[in-house]
Amino acid sequence: MKLRIPYYKIILLLLFISFSCHSQESKNDKSIADLNFNTDWLFQKGAIKEGASIDLNDTKWRQLNVPHDWAIEGPFDNKHNARTGGLPVDGEAWYRKHFTISKKNKNKCISIEFDGAMNEAKVWLNGVFIGERPNGYIGFELDLTEHIKFGKDNVIAVQLSPKDLAARWYPGAGIYRNVRLKINEPIHIPQYGTFVTTPKITKENAVVNIETKIENHHKKSENVVLKTVIKNANGTIVSMNSSKIKVEKATTKNIELTISKPELWDITNPVLYTAVSSIYKNNVLIDEYLTEFGIRTIAFDKNNGFLLNGKKVELNGVCLHHDQGPLGTAINYRAKERQMQIMQSMGVNALRTSHNPPSPEILKVCDKLGIVVIVEAFDEWKLGKVPNGYNRFFDDWHEKDLRDMIKRDCNHPSVIMWSIGNEILEQSKKDGWQITKKLNDICHDEDNSRPTTVGFNYYPAPFKNNLAQYVDIVGMNYWPENYNEILTKNPNMIVYGSETSSQTSSRGVYHLPIKFKEKHETNHVSSYDVTVGPPWAYAPDIEFDAQEKAPKSLGEFLWTGFDYLGEPTPYGGRDNSTNGYWNDDWPSRSSYFGPVDLAGFPKDRYYLYQSQWTKKPMVHVLPHWNWEGKEGEEIPVFAYTNAEEVELFVNGKSYGKKVKGKDFTMIPSEYHFFKKGMYKTKYRLSWQVPYQPGSLKVVAYNKGKKVAEKEIKTADKAAKIKLTADRSLINADGKDLSYITVKIEDKNGNFVPLANNLIKFKIEGKATLAAVGNGDPTSLKSFQIPERNAFNGLCLLIVKATEKSGEIKITATSKGLESKTIILKSK
């Protein structure tokens, strides 16, 4: 992430600029020179004649701050495609902002930078067309200097025209990422102005190469001094350089610095440094540019896999779409941080940004948490998958979009690969290799320090048509039993599971008897996690086994880490009457794929992955133990653990120990249409237990010693509400969030696993409602009203801090339940 600081001080900025500059980004992302341009926008949905005109009367337009996702406001409706969440993601809308810039800035360079606008953005300043960007996932900057009216009212107008089925999931809509106004001296470091690499690293020293671009908007060349210092995580200067430069219209300077005793960026110790690039003219500071980076080496070896700082790391990865559940797509740093913290607690160490360039915020989060990232550029090339997809713009925009993505993200130590495509249809074309080669060459031209990849799914087509031969690392989507075959036939290739499993489930739902194929009338999928969902899907156990049998594989990327809005597979399908696209099983409106639901609550499968990807002793048991009317009937009980063995107790009676890896459970293995039958898994333990109300308990042992346990009790009727905030102290910055889990309990404090009570919220003090949710993929209630039904005992309240510090009082009430109040603080 690159940040800017100009030479003039904050107090002068307040005099120069008359619009609000309150930050809507995370504190980690604050800068002084890239002025926050998020506040006081005007918004109007619909086609508007002369929407860009400076004379348009917009006084009655809705006033709001961006980032903003208009589609998440709803309503849910089956006239909108369930594939995109049943939400109004299409249509025309306008954003306008009035602002004034002092005449004192007349000789400066003025530009505006959008981190993303969804989509088909067109921008005007004072009625003059400035530029456009069709791709809603990529950031862009536009020069405003020529058309600014200094000392007068200026109007920036943005038209967005997203179309239905422009994506295969919920894309959101609006100016949904951050916006900045830039006021630079004529000589300055431009957007994406540095590229940091660490070509040589030893325990004693690290060589840091910083390529710095400088623009000169004067008519003649100028002499300047470029001073570069590197600061460690404590802010201490550890290396510096000063160079005299004659700047023509554009000049690039390579600077090499050495850091003694470097601290390496690693998954377990993600240490970051900051390079401060300062330009001086006549001994006066005229520009500063901050680049955060990490010192680390990455390597990919056909025999040893992925090496980080020379040590092998197996990729325990997830794919994630860009929505933030009930918040929609309007970017929020804390929302991304929470998502990745939940993933990390499951054992995740890698992310694939499916299937488009991510927000700058999530890469910053991954830098700080120590999660490696595959940044993905495209879901489509020339051949489209949906009627209004990116293929419409591919010819004109693919090179600029790809280059800008790499320039923006190249300094993040977390980024380890560039993915140029996902399941692209050109796999089946004999000349598909030509586009692959072109995109691969663009990546190498921009950044030769990282390899390229593609997620292929049409095996063996990409090998026969030579697409796989034109990327550095081959990703395979849903071909777990073919890894070794691919490696045997292509011994010089490096292969991994770029998309795996696609198992589906609904949190807290258990259908009895267990059926290996079902389409339930409730539009839910059993959380026993053995049900066959979409035809390409298979249980996680099959991938675990395939990875063990293919030690040369780099690892896997589960589809997906979280449930996401849209694409409600296995409900919904394809129908020729809808142009071959989604025909819903309404009201399903979001996916079932994640081991974590849309609200961020773990499903049972979360613990199955945790049992494989973490070392701290754990054990999990399912299902719930409220089966009124089934007394005496046998209930299947599963346990997940990373310990050696598990003992099951019902009301204190032991039902015996099971040894992981020795005692097996049978699950279906049907996938890809042609694999049928039962699969013997060593990754889960199971018992058949006659149901009796009371206690269901599992105890895990290593070498006969108890290391973990978990107990579930039969709950009485719902009696009270429990509120738990993920953080009780939040920042008073107008954007920080607290996530409050709402849990329904009986009079004894036992969780009520089937409760669906309607909970109403009252928020008082220095916070506002951000969203509500419950993880139910069939709920059509608004995310933006202060009430929510519990779904299988849980729901969620998200509150957002105001810009004033103080107390936040939250009260939850429900008819027939004891209410609950908690107090938070913002500072």
C-alpha positions in Angstrom: 0.0 0.0 0.0 1.4 3.4 -1.0 0.6 6.5 1.0 1.5 10.2 0.3 2.5 13.1 2.5 3.1 16.6 0.9 5.4 19.3 2.2 2.6 21.6 3.4 1.2 21.0 6.8 -2.3 20.0 7.9 -3.2 23.5 9.0 -2.5 24.8 5.6 -4.5 22.1 4.0 -7.5 23.1 6.0 -7.1 26.6 4.6 -6.6 25.4 1.0 -9.4 23.0 0.9 -13.0 23.8 1.8 -14.5 20.3 1.6 -14.5 17.8 4.5 -11.4 15.6 4.8 -12.5 13.2 7.6 -10.9 9.8 7.0 -13.1 6.9 6.2 -10.2 4.5 5.8 -8.5 2.5 8.5 -6.0 4.3 10.8 -3.4 2.2 9.3 -4.2 3.7 5.9 -4.3 7.4 6.8 -2.3 9.9 4.8 -2.1 13.6 4.7 -1.6 14.3 1.0 -4.0 11.9 -0.6 -7.0 13.8 0.8 -9.9 11.7 1.7 -12.7 12.4 -0.7 -15.4 10.1 0.8 -17.7 12.5 2.5 -20.7 14.5 1.4 -21.5 12.9 -1.9 -25.0 13.2 -3.4 -26.7 10.1 -4.8 -29.6 9.5 -7.1 -30.7 6.2 -8.6 -32.1 6.1 -12.2 -31.3 7.6 -15.6 -30.8 11.4 -15.2 -30.7 13.7 -18.2 -27.7 16.1 -17.9 -26.6 14.2 -14.8 -23.0 15.6 -15.3 -24.1 19.2 -15.8 -22.7 21.7 -13.3 -26.1 23.5 -13.5 -28.1 20.5 -12.5 -30.2 21.1 -9.4 -29.2 18.3 -7.0 -30.3 19.9 -3.8 -32.9 17.1 -3.2 -30.5 14.3 -3.9 -29.7 11.9 -1.1 -26.5 12.9 0.8 -24.2 10.1 1.9 -20.6 9.1 2.4 -18.8 6.5 0.3 -17.8 3.7 0.2 -21.4 2.9 -0.6 -23.2 -0.2 -2.0 -26.7 0.7 -3.1 -27.7 -2.9 -3.9 -27.3 -4.1 -0.3 -30.0 -1.8 0.7 -32.4 -4.1 -1.2 -35.1 -5.1 -1.3 -34.6 -8.8 -1.9 -36.9 -9.8 -4.8 -37.1 -12.8 -7.1 -37.5 -10.4 -10.1 -33.7 -9.9 -9.5 -31.6 -12.9 -10.3 -30.8 -15.2 -7.4 -27.4 -15.7 -8.9 -26.5 -12.2 -7.9 -28.3 -12.4 -4.6 -31.8 -11.3 -5.5 -30.7 -7.8 -5.0 -30.9 -4.7 -7.3 -27.3 -4.8 -8.6 -28.2 -3.4 -12.0 -29.5 -0.1 -13.3 -28.1 3.4 -13.7 -27.2 5.7 -10.8 -25.3 8.9 -10.3 -23.0 10.3 -7.6 -22.1 14.0 -7.5 -19.9 16.0 -5.2 -19.4 19.7 -4.9 -16.0 21.0 -3.7 -13.8 24.1 -3.7 -10.1 24.3 -4.1 -8.2 27.5 -3.1 -6.6 29.6 -5.8 -3.3 29.1 -3.9 -3.2 25.6 -5.5 -3.5 26.8 -9.0 -0.1 25.7 -10.1 -0.4 22.2 -8.6 -1.5 18.9 -10.2 -5.0 17.8 -9.1 -6.3 14.3 -9.6 -8.9 12.0 -8.2 -8.3 8.3 -7.4 -11.0 5.6 -7.1 -10.1 2.3 -5.5 -13.1 0.8 -7.4 -16.6 1.7 -8.7 -19.1 -1.0 -9.6 -19.2 -0.8 -12.5 -18.9 0.8 -16.0 -17.9 4.1 -14.4 -17.9 7.3 -16.3 -16.6 10.5 -14.7 -17.1 14.2 -15.5 -15.7 17.3 -13.9 -17.7 20.5 -14.3 -19.6 19.0 -17.2 -16.4 17.8 -19.1 -15.9 14.1 -19.6 -12.7 13.1 -17.8 -12.5 9.4 -18.2 -14.0 5.9 -17.6 -13.3 2.5 -16.3 -15.6 -0.4 -17.1 -14.0 -2.9 -14.7 -15.5 -2.3 -11.3 -12.8 -4.2 -9.4 -9.8 -2.2 -10.5 -8.7 1.2 -9.2 -8.1 4.2 -11.4 -6.8 7.8 -11.3 -8.0 10.7 -13.5 -6.2 14.1 -14.0 -8.5 17.0 -13.1 -6.0 19.9 -13.3 -7.1 21.3 -16.7 -10.8 21.6 -15.7 -10.6 22.7 -12.1 -12.1 26.1 -11.3 -9.9 27.3 -8.5 -11.7 29.3 -5.8 -15.1 28.3 -7.2 -17.6 25.5 -6.9 -16.6 22.4 -8.8 -18.7 19.3 -9.4 -17.4 15.8 -9.9 -20.1 13.5 -11.4 -19.9 9.7 -11.6 -22.3 7.7 -13.6 -22.5 3.9 -13.0 -24.4 1.6 -15.3 -24.0 -2.0 -14.0 -26.0 -4.6 -15.9 -27.8 -7.7 -14.7 -25.7 -10.9 -14.9 -22.5 -9.0 -15.2 -21.1 -11.5 -12.7 -21.8 -15.0 -11.5 -22.2 -13.8 -7.9 -23.2 -10.7 -6.0 -20.9 -7.9 -7.3 -22.5 -5.0 -5.3 -23.1 -1.6 -6.9 -21.9 1.9 -6.4 -18.7 3.8 -5.4 -18.0 0.9 -3.0 -14.3 1.5 -2.4 -12.4 4.6 -1.1 -11.9 7.8 -3.1 -9.0 10.3 -2.7 -8.3 13.7 -4.1 -4.6 14.4 -4.8 -3.0 17.8 -4.7 0.6 17.5 -5.9 3.5 19.8 -6.7 4.3 19.7 -10.5 7.3 17.4 -9.5 6.0 14.4 -7.6 5.9 10.6 -7.3 2.8 9.4 -9.2 0.3 6.7 -8.5 2.0 3.3 -8.1 5.3 5.2 -8.1 7.5 2.7 -6.3 8.4 -1.0 -6.8 10.3 -2.6 -4.0 12.2 -5.9 -4.3 14.6 -7.7 -2.0 17.0 -9.5 -4.4 19.5 -10.6 -1.8 18.8 -11.7 1.8 21.2 -13.2 4.4 21.0 -13.3 8.2 23.5 -10.4 8.3 22.1 -8.1 5.5 19.2 -7.6 3.2 19.6 -5.7 -0.1 16.5 -3.6 -0.8 16.0 -2.3 -4.4 13.5 0.6 -4.7 12.5 1.7 -8.2 11.0 5.2 -7.9 9.2 7.0 -10.6 9.2 10.8 -10.6 6.9 13.0 -12.9 7.8 16.5 -13.9 4.9 18.7 -15.2 7.1 21.8 -15.7 8.0 22.6 -19.3 11.7 22.0 -18.7 13.9 19.5 -16.8 14.5 20.2 -13.1 17.1 19.2 -10.6 15.9 17.6 -7.4 17.2 15.4 -4.6 15.5 12.1 -3.9 16.0 11.1 -0.3 15.0 7.5 0.7 14.9 6.2 4.2 13.7 2.8 5.4 12.1 2.5 8.8 11.5 -0.6 10.8 8.2 -1.5 12.5 9.2 0.7 15.5 9.8 3.8 13.2 13.6 3.6 13.6 15.6 4.5 10.5 17.6 1.5 9.5 18.9 2.6 6.1 19.0 5.7 3.9 20.1 7.1 0.6 20.3 10.6 -1.0 20.5 11.0 -4.8 20.7 14.1 -7.1 18.4 13.6 -10.1 17.7 15.6 -13.2 14.0 15.0 -13.9 12.8 15.1 -17.4 9.1 14.7 -18.1 9.3 11.3 -16.4 12.3 9.7 -14.7 12.9 6.4 -13.0 15.6 6.0 -10.4 16.7 2.7 -9.0 18.1 2.9 -5.4 19.8 0.1 -3.6 19.9 0.1 0.2 21.2 -2.4 2.8 19.5 -3.4 6.0 21.6 -5.0 8.7 20.2 -8.0 10.7 16.9 -7.9 8.8 13.7 -9.2 10.3 11.9 -11.4 7.7 8.2 -11.2 6.8 6.8 -14.7 7.5 3.5 -16.3 8.2 4.3 -16.6 11.9 6.1 -13.2 12.1 4.8 -10.8 9.5 7.3 -7.9 10.1 6.8 -4.8 7.9 9.2 -2.0 7.0 8.3 1.4 5.4 10.3 3.2 2.7 9.8 6.9 2.8 10.7 8.5 -0.5 11.1 12.3 -0.3 11.7 14.8 -3.1 13.5 18.1 -2.3 13.9 21.1 -4.6 16.2 23.8 -3.4 16.3 22.2 0.0 12.5 22.3 0.3 10.5 19.2 0.7 7.9 19.0 -2.1 6.7 15.4 -2.0 6.7 12.3 0.2 5.6 8.8 -0.7 5.3 6.0 1.7 5.7 2.3 0.7 5.1 -0.5 3.2 6.9 -3.7 2.3 8.3 -6.9 3.8 11.7 -8.6 3.5 11.2 -12.2 2.4 12.0 -14.7 -0.3 9.5 -16.9 -2.2 10.3 -19.9 -4.3 8.4 -22.6 -6.0 10.0 -26.0 -6.6 8.6 -29.0 -8.4 9.9 -31.3 -5.7 9.7 -29.2 -2.5 6.6 -27.1 -3.2 6.3 -23.5 -1.9 9.2 -22.1 0.0 8.9 -19.0 2.1 12.3 -17.8 3.3 13.7 -21.2 2.3 11.2 -23.1 4.5 8.4 -25.3 3.0 4.9 -24.1 3.6 1.9 -26.1 2.6 -0.9 -23.8 1.4 -4.0 -24.2 3.6 -6.0 -21.7 1.5 -9.4 -20.4 0.9 -11.0 -18.6 -2.0 -13.1 -15.5 -1.1 -15.4 -13.3 -2.9 -15.3 -9.6 -2.0 -18.6 -9.1 -0.2 -18.7 -8.7 3.6 -21.9 -10.5 4.2 -24.6 -8.3 5.6 -22.5 -5.2 5.0 -22.4 -5.9 1.3 -19.4 -4.8 -0.8 -18.8 -1.2 0.6 -15.3 -1.7 1.8 -14.5 -1.6 5.5 -11.1 -2.4 6.9 -12.4 -4.0 10.2 -14.8 -6.2 8.2 -11.9 -7.6 6.2 -9.7 -8.0 9.2 -12.4 -9.9 11.0 -13.0 -12.2 8.1 -9.3 -13.1 7.8 -8.9 -13.5 11.6 -11.8 -16.0 11.5 -10.1 -17.8 8.6 -6.7 -17.8 10.4 -8.3 -19.4 13.5 -9.5 -22.2 11.2 -5.9 -22.7 10.2 -5.9 -20.7 6.9 -2.5 -19.4 5.8 -3.4 -18.5 2.2 -6.0 -16.6 0.2 -7.1 -16.6 -3.4 -9.0 -13.5 -4.4 -11.7 -15.0 -6.5 -12.1 -14.0 -9.2 -11.0 -10.4 -9.5 -8.5 -7.8 -8.1 -9.2 -7.4 -4.4 -9.5 -4.2 -2.3 -6.3 -2.6 -1.1 -7.6 -3.2 2.5 -7.6 -7.0 2.4 -4.0 -7.1 1.1 -3.0 -4.8 4.0 -4.8 -7.1 6.4 -3.0 -10.1 5.0 0.3 -8.3 5.2 -0.3 -7.7 8.9 -1.6 -11.1 9.7 0.8 -13.2 7.8 -1.4 -14.7 5.1 -0.1 -15.3 1.6 -2.2 -14.3 -1.4 -2.9 -15.2 -5.0 -4.2 -12.1 -6.6 -6.5 -13.0 -9.4 -7.3 -10.7 -12.4 -10.1 -12.2 -14.5 -13.0 -14.6 -14.5 -13.5 -14.2 -18.2 -11.3 -13.5 -21.2 -12.9 -13.2 -24.7 -15.5 -15.9 -24.1 -18.2 -14.9 -21.7 -19.9 -17.0 -19.0 -22.7 -14.6 -18.3 -24.5 -12.3 -20.7 -22.9 -9.0 -19.5 -19.6 -10.2 -18.2 -16.1 -8.7 -18.5 -15.6 -10.4 -21.9 -17.3 -7.3 -23.4 -14.4 -5.2 -22.4 -11.5 -7.7 -22.6 -10.0 -6.6 -25.9 -9.8 -2.9 -25.0 -9.0 -3.1 -21.3 -7.3 -6.4 -20.3 -3.7 -5.1 -20.6 -4.3 -1.9 -18.7 -6.4 -3.6 -16.0 -3.7 -6.3 -15.6 -0.8 -3.9 -15.5 -2.5 -1.6 -13.0 -3.4 -4.5 -10.7 0.2 -5.6 -10.6 1.5 -2.0 -10.2 -0.9 -1.4 -7.3 -0.2 -4.7 -5.5 3.4 -5.5 -6.2 4.8 -4.2 -2.9 2.7 -6.4 -0.7 4.8 -9.1 0.8 1.7 -11.3 1.2 1.3 -11.5 -2.6 3.0 -14.6 -4.0 1.3 -15.3 -7.4 -0.5 -13.4 -10.1 -3.5 -15.4 -11.4 -4.5 -14.4 -14.9 -7.8 -16.4 -15.0 -10.3 -18.7 -13.5 -12.0 -21.5 -15.3 -11.7 -19.5 -18.6 -13.6 -21.0 -21.5 -10.6 -20.7 -23.8 -9.3 -23.9 -22.2 -11.3 -25.8 -24.8 -9.9 -23.8 -27.7 -6.8 -24.9 -29.7 -5.6 -21.3 -29.8 -6.4 -20.6 -26.2 -2.7 -20.7 -25.4 -2.2 -17.4 -27.3 -4.1 -15.3 -24.8 -2.5 -17.3 -21.9 1.0 -16.4 -23.3 0.1 -12.8 -23.8 -1.2 -12.3 -20.2 1.7 -14.3 -18.8 4.2 -12.1 -20.6 2.5 -8.9 -19.3 2.8 -10.2 -15.8 6.5 -11.0 -16.2 7.1 -7.6 -17.9 5.6 -5.8 -14.9 7.0 -8.1 -12.2 9.5 -10.8 -12.7 9.7 -11.6 -9.0 6.5 -13.7 -8.8 5.1 -16.5 -10.9 1.8 -16.7 -12.8 -1.0 -19.1 -12.5 -4.5 -20.0 -13.7 -7.3 -22.0 -12.2 -8.1 -24.7 -14.8 -11.1 -26.9 -14.6 -11.5 -28.6 -18.0 -9.0 -31.5 -17.5 -7.2 -32.5 -19.7 -8.1 -29.7 -22.2 -5.6 -27.0 -20.9 -2.8 -29.5 -21.3 -3.8 -30.7 -24.8 -4.3 -27.1 -25.9 -1.1 -25.9 -24.3 -2.6 -23.3 -22.0 -1.0 -25.0 -18.9 2.4 -24.8 -20.6 2.2 -21.0 -20.7 1.9 -20.3 -17.0 4.4 -20.8 -14.3 2.3 -22.8 -11.9 -0.8 -24.8 -12.8 -3.9 -24.5 -10.6 -6.5 -27.3 -10.9 -10.1 -26.7 -9.9 -11.9 -29.9 -8.6 -9.5 -32.7 -9.9 -8.1 -34.1 -6.6 -7.5 -37.6 -7.9 -5.5 -36.4 -10.9 -2.7 -34.5 -9.3 -0.2 -37.3 -9.5 -1.3 -38.2 -13.0 -0.8 -34.6 -14.1 2.6 -34.5 -12.4 3.7 -37.9 -14.0 2.8 -36.7 -17.5 4.3 -33.3 -16.9 7.2 -33.8 -14.5 8.5 -30.2 -14.8 5.2 -28.6 -13.8 4.2 -27.3 -10.4 0.6 -28.0 -9.5 -1.8 -27.2 -6.7 -5.6 -27.3 -5.9 -6.7 -23.8 -6.9 -10.3 -24.5 -6.0 -11.4 -27.5 -4.0 -14.3 -29.3 -2.3 -17.3 -27.0 -2.8 -19.1 -28.9 -0.1 -22.4 -27.1 0.9 -24.2 -26.9 4.3 -26.4 -24.7 6.4 -25.2 -23.9 9.9 -27.0 -25.9 12.6 -29.2 -27.9 10.2 -29.2 -31.7 10.5 -31.5 -33.8 8.3 -32.4 -37.3 9.4 -32.1 -39.9 8.1 -28.9 -38.8 6.4 -29.2 -38.8 2.6 -26.3 -38.6 0.4 -28.3 -36.8 -2.3 -31.0 -34.5 -1.3 -32.9 -31.3 -2.2 -34.7 -30.4 0.9 -38.0 -28.6 1.1 -36.5 -26.1 3.6 -33.9 -25.0 1.0 -31.2 -25.9 3.5 -28.3 -28.4 3.3 -27.5 -30.7 6.2 -24.5 -29.8 8.3 -23.5 -33.5 8.6 -21.3 -32.5 5.6 -21.7 -35.7 3.7 -24.5 -34.6 1.4 -23.5 -34.4 -2.3 -24.3 -30.9 -3.5 -23.4 -29.6 -7.0 -22.0 -32.3 -9.4 -18.4 -31.0 -9.2 -18.4 -31.0 -5.4 -16.9 -33.5 -3.0 -16.3 -33.7 0.7 -13.1 -32.1 2.2 -11.9 -35.5 3.2 -11.3 -36.4 -0.4 -9.1 -33.4 -0.9 -7.2 -34.0 2.3 -6.4 -37.5 1.1 -5.4 -36.3 -2.4 -3.0 -33.8 -0.9 -1.4 -36.4 1.2 -1.0 -38.7 -1.8 0.5 -35.9 -3.9 3.3 -34.4 -1.7 4.6 -32.3 -4.6 1.3 -30.3 -4.7 1.6 -26.9 -3.1 -1.7 -27.3 -1.2 -5.3 -26.3 -1.7 -7.7 -23.4 -1.8 -11.1 -24.3 -0.5 -14.2 -23.0 -2.2 -15.0 -20.8 -0.2 -13.9 -19.6 3.2 -17.2 -17.7 3.9 -20.7 -18.0 2.4 -21.2 -15.2 0.0 -24.2 -13.3 -1.5 -25.5 -14.8 -4.7 -24.9 -18.2 -6.4 -27.1 -20.2 -4.0 -25.9 -23.6 -5.2 -27.3 -26.3 -4.9 -30.6 -24.5 -4.9 -31.3 -22.9 -8.3 -30.2 -24.2 -11.6 -30.0 -23.6 -15.3 -33.0 -23.2 -17.5 -33.2 -22.5 -21.3 -36.1 -20.2 -20.8 -33.8 -17.8 -18.9 -31.1 -17.7 -21.6 -29.4 -20.7 -20.0 -28.8 -18.9 -16.7 -30.2 -18.9 -13.2 -33.7 -20.1 -12.4 -34.1 -19.7 -8.7 -35.4 -22.0 -6.0 -36.5 -18.8 -4.2 -36.0 -17.7 -1.5 -32.4 -19.1 -1.6 -30.3 -16.0 -2.2 -26.8 -16.7 -1.0 -24.3 -19.5 -1.2 -23.9 -22.5 1.1 -20.3 -23.3 0.3 -18.4 -21.8 3.3 -17.3 -23.5 6.5 -18.3 -20.1 7.9 -21.8 -18.7 7.3 -22.6 -15.2 5.9 -22.7 -13.7 9.4 -19.3 -15.1 10.3 -20.5 -18.0 12.5 -18.5 -21.2 12.1 -20.4 -24.2 10.8 -19.3 -27.8 11.8 -17.1 -28.0 8.7 -15.0 -25.2 10.1 -13.8 -27.6 12.8 -13.1 -30.3 10.3 -10.6 -28.0 8.6 -9.3 -26.9 12.0 -8.6 -30.5 12.8 -6.4 -30.8 9.7 -4.8 -27.3 9.6 -4.1 -26.5 13.3 -1.9 -28.0 16.0 -3.4 -26.7 19.2 -5.4 -29.7 20.6 -9.1 -29.4 19.7 -12.2 -31.6 19.4 -15.6 -30.9 18.1 -18.9 -32.9 18.2 -22.1 -32.7 16.2 -25.1 -32.6 15.9 -27.0 -30.6 18.5 -28.6 -32.7 21.2 -32.2 -31.5 21.0 -34.2 -34.3 19.3 -37.6 -34.2 21.0 -39.7 -37.1 19.8 -36.7 -39.3 18.8 -36.0 -40.7 22.2 -34.4 -44.2 21.7 -33.7 -43.6 18.0 -30.1 -43.9 16.9 -28.6 -40.5 16.0 -25.4 -40.3 14.0 -22.7 -38.5 16.0 -19.5 -37.2 14.4 -16.3 -35.9 16.1 -13.5 -33.9 14.5 -10.1 -33.7 16.2 -6.4 -33.2 15.7 -5.7 -35.5 18.6 -5.0 -39.2 18.5 -8.3 -40.5 19.8 -11.7 -39.4 21.0 -14.0 -40.9 23.6 -17.8 -40.2 23.4 -20.0 -39.9 26.5 -23.8 -39.6 26.7 -25.0 -38.7 30.1 -21.7 -39.9 31.5 -21.8 -43.3 29.8 -18.9 -44.0 27.6 -19.7 -45.2 24.0 -16.0 -46.1 23.4 -12.9 -44.6 22.1 -12.2 -44.1 18.4 -8.7 -43.7 17.0 -8.1 -41.2 14.2 -6.6 -42.8 11.2 -7.6 -46.3 12.3 -11.4 -46.1 12.9 -13.1 -44.9 9.6 -16.3 -43.3 8.6 -18.1 -43.9 5.3 -19.1 -40.9 3.2 -20.1 -40.6 -0.5 -17.4 -39.9 -3.1 -19.6 -39.0 -6.1 -18.4 -36.0 -8.0 -17.6 -35.0 -11.6 -20.5 -37.2 -12.7 -18.4 -40.3 -12.9 -17.0 -41.2 -9.5 -19.6 -43.1 -7.5 -19.7 -45.1 -4.4 -18.6 -44.8 -0.7 -15.4 -43.3 0.5 -13.7 -44.5 3.7 -12.5 -41.4 5.5 -9.9 -41.3 8.3 -10.5 -37.6 9.0 -13.7 -37.9 11.0 -14.9 -40.3 13.7 -18.5 -41.5 14.1 -20.9 -43.3 16.4 -24.5 -44.4 16.3 -26.1 -43.3 19.6 -29.6 -43.9 21.0 -31.0 -40.4 21.7 -31.5 -39.5 25.4 -31.9 -35.9 26.5 -29.0 -34.7 28.6 -25.3 -34.4 27.8 -23.3 -35.3 24.7 -19.6 -35.0 25.4 -16.4 -35.8 23.6 -12.9 -36.1 25.2 -9.7 -36.1 23.0 -6.5 -37.8 24.1 -2.9 -37.8 23.1 -0.9 -40.8 24.4 -3.7 -41.5 26.8 -3.7 -37.9 28.3 -6.8 -35.7 28.0 -6.0 -32.7 25.8 -9.4 -31.3 24.8 -13.1 -31.8 25.4 -16.4 -30.4 24.3 -19.9 -30.9 25.7 -23.4 -30.1 24.3 -26.5 -30.2 26.6 -30.1 -30.7 25.7 -31.6 -27.2 26.1 -35.0 -26.3 27.6 -37.2 -23.6 26.0 -35.6 -20.3 25.1 -35.5 -17.9 28.1 -32.9 -15.2 27.7 -30.5 -13.4 25.4 -26.7 -13.4 25.6 -24.7 -10.6 23.9 -21.0 -10.9 23.2 -19.1 -8.1 21.5 -15.9 -9.1 19.5 -14.4 -5.8 20.8 -15.8 -3.6 23.6 -13.5 -0.6 22.7 -13.5 0.7 19.2 -12.1 3.7 17.4 -14.2 6.9 17.2 -13.5 7.4 13.6 -16.9 7.0 11.9 -16.0 3.7 10.4 -14.8 1.2 13.0 -17.1 -1.7 13.8 -18.1 -3.9 16.7 -19.7 -7.3 15.9 -22.1 -8.4 18.6 -23.1 -12.1 18.7 -26.6 -12.7 19.9 -27.1 -16.1 21.4 -30.4 -17.6 22.7 -30.2 -19.6 25.9 -32.5 -21.4 28.2 -32.9 -20.5 31.9 -29.7 -22.5 32.8 -27.5 -20.8 30.2 -27.6 -23.7 27.7 -27.5 -22.7 24.0 -30.9 -23.3 22.4 -29.9 -24.7 19.0 -33.3 -24.4 17.2 -34.4 -21.0 18.4 -35.7 -18.5 15.9 -36.9 -15.7 18.1 -37.2 -12.2 16.7 -34.6 -10.0 18.4 -35.0 -6.2 18.4 -32.1 -3.8 19.0 -31.8 -0.4 20.5 -28.5 1.5 20.0 -27.8 4.5 22.1 -24.7 6.7 22.3 -21.8 7.0 19.9 -22.6 4.4 17.4 -25.1 3.6 14.6 -26.5 0.5 13.1 -24.2 -0.9 10.4 -26.1 -4.2 9.6 -27.8 -7.3 11.1 -27.5 -10.9 10.0 -28.0 -14.5 11.0 -26.4 -16.7 8.4 -29.7 -18.0 7.0 -29.3 -18.2 3.2 -33.0 -18.1 2.7 -33.9 -15.0 4.8 -35.3 -12.1 2.8 -35.3 -9.6 5.7 -33.4 -6.4 5.2 -29.8 -6.3 6.6 -30.4 -2.6 7.5 -33.2 -2.6 10.1 -32.7 -3.0 13.9 -34.1 -6.4 14.2 -33.3 -10.0 13.2 -34.7 -13.5 13.8 -32.2 -15.9 15.3 -31.3 -18.7 12.9 -30.6 -21.9 14.8 -30.0 -20.0 18.0 -27.8 -17.2 16.7 -27.9 -13.8 15.0 -25.6 -10.8 14.6 -25.6 -7.1 15.2 -22.9 -4.9 13.7 -22.6 -1.3 15.0 -20.4 1.5 13.5 -18.7 4.1 15.6 -19.5 7.8 15.1 -16.7 10.3 15.0 -17.3 11.3 18.7 -15.9 9.2 21.5 -18.1 8.0 24.3 -20.3 5.3 25.6 -22.3 2.9 23.4 -25.3 1.2 24.9 -26.9 -1.8 23.1 -30.1 -3.4 24.3 -31.6 -6.6 22.8 -35.2 -7.5 23.5 -37.5 -10.3 22.4 -41.1 -11.2 23.3 -41.0 -13.8 26.1 -37.2 -13.6 26.7 -35.2 -11.9 29.3 -33.6 -8.8 27.7 -29.9 -8.0 27.7 -27.8 -4.8 27.6 -24.1 -4.4 27.1 -21.9 -1.3 27.2 -19.2 -0.5 24.6 -16.9 2.5 24.3 -15.4 4.4 21.4 -12.2 6.4 21.8 
